[in-house]
Amino acid sequence: MKSQAIKLLALVSFQPLVTAHPHTSPIKPRIVVSRQFGAGDVYANWPSYDQLPLDASYPTKAAWGVWGADDVQGALNHITNATILAAGDEIKLGRAINLNMDLNAFVTPINPNRKPLNHVFQPGSGYTDDVVVLNTQVSTQYDGLRHFPYSTDSNTSTYQWYNNLIENFDQVIGPSPTEVLGIQQAAQKGIAGRGVLLDFAGWAEVKNIFYSAFAVSASPLRSLNSTNHLQGFGINSTHLDAIASWQGLPQNWSKPGDILLIRTGWTKQYLNLTSYSQEILPWDPNLGSVGMNCSDDSLAWLWEKKLALVGADNPAFESLPFDKMIGGVPRSMHQVFIGGWGQSIVEFLDLETLAEELHALNRSTFFLTIQNLNIKSGIASPPNALAIL
């Protein structure tokens, strides 16, 4: 049971811990086709989802070359001075809302490969320090661009990172990792913009749609092999369009640089479990997760909105387990987002207070900031996410 649960929920296979001694390494792009555009029109020749990838040699639906052959920011390029200034209009009350769960929120980390946080105090003469040792993805987390490459059967020899900027896995976990695509790039870029909350859980409750955040159902992909594939509840674009309408958003509600957050209800259901149920949940061999359905339809819906980031209150934004197909190839949204589009994902967000206050104000949008750890070659980070109304 333990090994199967890990297989379902682990975002990367367990690797021995290594000590990083990063050094600056020149970027060596290997992109054969790139989009042509200029500073005057950053969306000139913007490809549709159907036009991805720009070259047949790139992985499934990759956006390699869309921002240039040497680009390292990916979807964060949608955030500009202008989009941040425009997002400032969302601050009307000066009300700040924390979107981060406690770093010790999980009795057992949902991915059991991740060790719980260790917090100790270090007294000094007239002062006290504390020492925190943590996996950066043990609670609310920001997946950086080194976290989840394209792969075949999770074989490290098949890993392909955004824009083909990393040659091999040793450049990520070896004794002298390169810095390209490290979490420091997002930290130094600065992430601020208009957040948009789509409240699936609230809409489902009003529409009498009942679901378990953790339950699974039979998958249509059983033909892949003889095993019984299972999947969590998949939220699709039709659901999200209906939710946007229910919340009073216009049909063309999205703007380039938006940060889309989906409230799935996962965190609320988890916190309503008993401590014992929380402790054993990650070891359930049939554990799944509610989330956005991984499909061409979902990906096309998201791509056309030119989002800087996506996030949710669940383990992976998408539904789990990763047993879906894109273009006839086993793929996950994680692979397409992170390895293909250079688009990070924020997971395990605490969206309860935000949803309540937005509904009371008849609003769906807000100002959002994220400040990741500024650590060279980093894989992920607590996001320190803050909404301001």
ZAPA-467554 format. One line per field, with one value per residue (C-alpha): z negated, y negated, x; residue in one letter. Coordinates in steps of 0.001 Angstrom, whole numbers, padded with zeros to 6 digits. Layout:
pz (Z, ...)
py (Y, ...)
px (X, ...)
res (A, ...)
This chain:
pz (000000, -000953, 002313, 004430, 002616, 003152, 006844, 007131, 005388, 005674, 008033, 008498, 007591, 004395, 004829, 002212, 000715, 002290, 001221, 003753, 004594, 007446, 009944, 012790, 016071, 019483, 020999, 024005, 025880, 028308, 029888, 033639, 034097, 032140, 032333, 033853, 031825, 030568, 027508, 029235, 029499, 027237, 028537, 032230, 033943, 030751, 031433, 030681, 028616, 031801, 033162, 030255, 030361, 032767, 034007, 034216, 032350, 029179, 026582, 026423, 026559, 025407, 025737, 026337, 028304, 027791, 025631, 027459, 027554, 024440, 022305, 018683, 017301, 019312, 018393, 015940, 019050, 019025, 015914, 016877, 015234, 016963, 015731, 012151, 012283, 013645, 010952, 008326, 009107, 007287, 003947, 002713, -001007, -002004, -003419, -003364, -003423, -004024, -001506, -003065, -005202, -008364, -007487, -009957, -008572, -007517, -010168, -007465, -004268, -001419, 000485, -002182, -000540, -001937, -005521, -007967, -008965, -011840, -013938, -016862, -018967, -019468, -022518, -022637, -025138, -025356, -022224, -020673, -017138, -015558, -013031, -010438, -008294, -005685, -002330, -000393, 000747, -002626, -002782, -000547, 002308, 005505, 008096, 009844, 013366, 012254, 010445, 013097, 016570, 019404, 019063, 020233, 017381, 015014, 016498, 015703, 019033, 020787, 018730, 020754, 019036, 020238, 023466, 023398, 021152, 018910, 020489, 017887, 014376, 012960, 013702, 011339, 008435, 008954, 006767, 009047, 010344, 012865, 011888, 014984, 014244, 010505, 008141, 007686, 011136, 010054, 006761, 008558, 011268, 008676, 008840, 008446, 010412, 010627, 008998, 010166, 007933, 009474, 006616, 007803, 004280, 003638, 007029, 006595, 003208, 004652, 007618, 005334, 006922, 004336, 004546, 002339, 002645, 002215, 003734, 007069, 009903, 012835, 015526, 019267, 019762, 018639, 022102, 021403, 019619, 017510, 014239, 012859, 013468, 011097, 011158, 008941, 009783, 012900, 013177, 016850, 018814, 018986, 015184, 015001, 017579, 015595, 012353, 013891, 015044, 011611, 009992, 012321, 014415, 018053, 020776, 021648, 018038, 018386, 018960, 019852, 016662, 014558, 011847, 011772, 008485, 008250, 004952, 005240, 001628, 001031, -001864, -003585, -003372, -004597, -007637, -008515, -008805, -012184, -013070, -012599, -009127, -008180, -009300, -007274, -004189, -002307, -002592, -000938, 002202, 003972, 003055, 005756, 005729, 007114, 009554, 013099, 015677, 017736, 021335, 024548, 023835, 020414, 021672, 024643, 022322, 020064, 022828, 024603, 021371, 021198, 017481, 015525, 012939, 011835, 008341, 006208, 002711, 003638, 004071, 007777, 009347, 011705, 010621, 009399, 010170, 013265, 015662, 018556, 022233, 024309, 028023, 027563, 025103, 021321, 019984, 016959, 016687, 014573, 017520, 019994, 017593, 016032, 018676, 021666, 020946, 018181, 016063, 012356, 010151, 006611, 004529, 001129, 000971, -001859, 000079, -002544, -003933, -000512, 000985, -001884, -001661, 002119, 002114, -000514, 001697, 004906, 006305, 007988, 008472, 006124, 005958, 005393, 004470, 004185, 002855, 003231, 001514, 003308, 003468, 006483, 008287, 006066, 007060, 005191, 002377, -000089, 001887, -000912, 001047, 000037, 001429, 000973, 001469)
py (000000, -002406, -002079, -002432, -005584, -007100, -006259, -007997, -011199, -011731, -014596, -013388, -010064, -010030, -010925, -010864, -014268, -016059, -019152, -021950, -024046, -026069, -027951, -030233, -028370, -029935, -029279, -026981, -027142, -024360, -025795, -025476, -027528, -030640, -033163, -036498, -039494, -042855, -045057, -047066, -044056, -041168, -039141, -039435, -036047, -034546, -030871, -029268, -026091, -024083, -025559, -024215, -023107, -025448, -022564, -018857, -018026, -019724, -017748, -017527, -020999, -022657, -026443, -026268, -029283, -031214, -033768, -033313, -030660, -031873, -032716, -031553, -033159, -031385, -032429, -035066, -037133, -037932, -040048, -043527, -046932, -047734, -044612, -045252, -048877, -047828, -045160, -047866, -048984, -045841, -047320, -049046, -048194, -047651, -044237, -041752, -038012, -035272, -032413, -030089, -027060, -026504, -024900, -022164, -021808, -018170, -015468, -013300, -015056, -014158, -012940, -010670, -010918, -014437, -014607, -016782, -020165, -020218, -023406, -023907, -026904, -028093, -030340, -032858, -035370, -037828, -036579, -033508, -032145, -029344, -026782, -025419, -022390, -021683, -020230, -023306, -021408, -020121, -022653, -025529, -025456, -027119, -024660, -026108, -025311, -022648, -020646, -018662, -018073, -016095, -012423, -008960, -006601, -008983, -007769, -010439, -009877, -011188, -014393, -017588, -020980, -024265, -025590, -022668, -024749, -021903, -019115, -016364, -015539, -015959, -019695, -019745, -017492, -016984, -018405, -021461, -022231, -024968, -027929, -028273, -027875, -027949, -029332, -032483, -033638, -033912, -035522, -038157, -038721, -039706, -038258, -040605, -040942, -040464, -037289, -035674, -033150, -030612, -028909, -025402, -024221, -027060, -026622, -022851, -023299, -025677, -023347, -020268, -018622, -016253, -014894, -013758, -015648, -012341, -009697, -008088, -006798, -004475, -006039, -005807, -005033, -001394, -000329, -001631, 001613, 004299, 002347, 000580, -003104, -005506, -009249, -012079, -014364, -016315, -019973, -020926, -024153, -023885, -023867, -026896, -028882, -028156, -029202, -032460, -033247, -032310, -034694, -037512, -037672, -038772, -036196, -037638, -038064, -037174, -039590, -038783, -038379, -037141, -034574, -032016, -030317, -027513, -026619, -022891, -022323, -019894, -021848, -022367, -018667, -017714, -020002, -018548, -015046, -013637, -013693, -009938, -010186, -012935, -010760, -007696, -009491, -009682, -005902, -005078, -003064, -004365, -008009, -010520, -014244, -016639, -019068, -020348, -017626, -017097, -017260, -019191, -021073, -022225, -023125, -025081, -026992, -027962, -028750, -031225, -033257, -034111, -033366, -034082, -031394, -028913, -027669, -025801, -024512, -020911, -018822, -019388, -021864, -019036, -015931, -012946, -010449, -011313, -008825, -011025, -011294, -014392, -013900, -010145, -010331, -009820, -013363, -015448, -019143, -019365, -018282, -020644, -023625, -023411, -021656, -022984, -026458, -027547, -028067, -027419, -026017, -027036, -024236, -023717, -027342, -028391, -029964, -029760, -033302, -034798, -033027, -034085, -037739, -037897, -036442, -038981, -041774, -040235, -040171, -037574, -039550, -040909, -042020, -039120, -038981, -036017, -036131, -032925, -032035, -033642, -030533, -029719, -026468, -026030, -023617, -025018, -027373, -028354, -031136, -033631, -034398, -037443, -038676, -042326, -043512)
px (000000, 002764, 004677, 001552, 000450, 003857, 003669, 000292, 001211, 004961, 005694, 009215, 010752, 012778, 016409, 019203, 019907, 022871, 024755, 024541, 027577, 026092, 028155, 027239, 026970, 026343, 022949, 023204, 019902, 019140, 016014, 015667, 012461, 011468, 008647, 009545, 008399, 009635, 009339, 006625, 004336, 005287, 002339, 003166, 002874, 001481, 000719, -002611, -002664, -003171, 000070, 002128, 004850, 006611, 008748, 007957, 011180, 009891, 007897, 004105, 002519, 005752, 006017, 009756, 010921, 007669, 009515, 012828, 015511, 017337, 014293, 014336, 011145, 008452, 004923, 006196, 006954, 003231, 003893, 005050, 005204, 001915, 000107, 001277, 000140, -003252, -003590, -003109, -006672, -007834, -006727, -009847, -010041, -006421, -007402, -004496, -005269, -002706, -002974, -000383, -001117, 000903, 004248, 003261, -000268, 000105, 000339, 001907, 003027, 000673, 003714, 005235, 008663, 008795, 009955, 007981, 009332, 011826, 011714, 014093, 015083, 018645, 019117, 021925, 023151, 020265, 018509, 016890, 017096, 015156, 016360, 013955, 014786, 012128, 011335, 010216, 007103, 005922, 003048, 001877, 004382, 005536, 006827, 009867, 011033, 013548, 010885, 009024, 010512, 008999, 009875, 008955, 008084, 009961, 013255, 015865, 017614, 014478, 014111, 013587, 013381, 011886, 013431, 015869, 018151, 019343, 021347, 020994, 019839, 023337, 023047, 020060, 021094, 024834, 027602, 027946, 024447, 023884, 021719, 019532, 015791, 016518, 013890, 016005, 014899, 011254, 012308, 014359, 011753, 009151, 005645, 002700, -000499, -004218, -005433, -008670, -010423, -012797, -014628, -015457, -016259, -018701, -020378, -020645, -022320, -024933, -025518, -025823, -022792, -021367, -017827, -014999, -011734, -009897, -012167, -011489, -013595, -013008, -010843, -011580, -007881, -007985, -006988, -003481, -002662, -004265, -004228, -007258, -006523, -008219, -008657, -009833, -012743, -011718, -012732, -013036, -013294, -017077, -017187, -014886, -016869, -020038, -018337, -017097, -020641, -022063, -019580, -020635, -017473, -017802, -017269, -013856, -012766, -009080, -006206, -002577, -000567, -003493, -002847, -005657, -006523, -009088, -010749, -011382, -012439, -009546, -007997, -011352, -012189, -008709, -008878, -012290, -010785, -009823, -006134, -006002, -007580, -005138, -002247, -003230, -004602, -001265, -000839, -004184, -003293, -006415, -005894, -006740, -007380, -009940, -008357, -008413, -008750, -005605, -006789, -006233, -009450, -008235, -004773, -006143, -008509, -005618, -003096, -005354, -005701, -001976, -001785, 001388, 000668, -001962, -002675, -005157, -005877, -005047, -001876, -001219, -003705, -004667, -006549, -004569, -003240, -001219, -002805, -003934, -002964, -002144, -001672, -001655, 001256, 001071, 001462, 000531, -000231, 002899, 005009, 003336, 003193, 006651, 008719, 006782, 005414, 007758, 004656, 004923, 002160, 001191, -000342, -001971, -003114, -005421, -008292, -011044, -010919, -010281, -013305, -015547, -014559, -014714, -018236, -019307, -017978, -019390, -015853, -013655, -010431, -007780, -004158, -001753, 001922, 004297, 007836, 009805, 013055, 015983, 018167, 020308, 019486, 016411, 013659, 010655, 009704, 007023, 005307, 004558, 001391, -000634, -003958, -004933, -008510)
res (M, K, S, Q, A, I, K, L, L, A, L, V, S, F, Q, P, L, V, T, A, H, P, H, T, S, P, I, K, P, R, I, V, V, S, R, Q, F, G, A, G, D, V, Y, A, N, W, P, S, Y, D, Q, L, P, L, D, A, S, Y, P, T, K, A, A, W, G, V, W, G, A, D, D, V, Q, G, A, L, N, H, I, T, N, A, T, I, L, A, A, G, D, E, I, K, L, G, R, A, I, N, L, N, M, D, L, N, A, F, V, T, P, I, N, P, N, R, K, P, L, N, H, V, F, Q, P, G, S, G, Y, T, D, D, V, V, V, L, N, T, Q, V, S, T, Q, Y, D, G, L, R, H, F, P, Y, S, T, D, S, N, T, S, T, Y, Q, W, Y, N, N, L, I, E, N, F, D, Q, V, I, G, P, S, P, T, E, V, L, G, I, Q, Q, A, A, Q, K, G, I, A, G, R, G, V, L, L, D, F, A, G, W, A, E, V, K, N, I, F, Y, S, A, F, A, V, S, A, S, P, L, R, S, L, N, S, T, N, H, L, Q, G, F, G, I, N, S, T, H, L, D, A, I, A, S, W, Q, G, L, P, Q, N, W, S, K, P, G, D, I, L, L, I, R, T, G, W, T, K, Q, Y, L, N, L, T, S, Y, S, Q, E, I, L, P, W, D, P, N, L, G, S, V, G, M, N, C, S, D, D, S, L, A, W, L, W, E, K, K, L, A, L, V, G, A, D, N, P, A, F, E, S, L, P, F, D, K, M, I, G, G, V, P, R, S, M, H, Q, V, F, I, G, G, W, G, Q, S, I, V, E, F, L, D, L, E, T, L, A, E, E, L, H, A, L, N, R, S, T, F, F, L, T, I, Q, N, L, N, I, K, S, G, I, A, S, P, P, N, A, L, A, I, L)
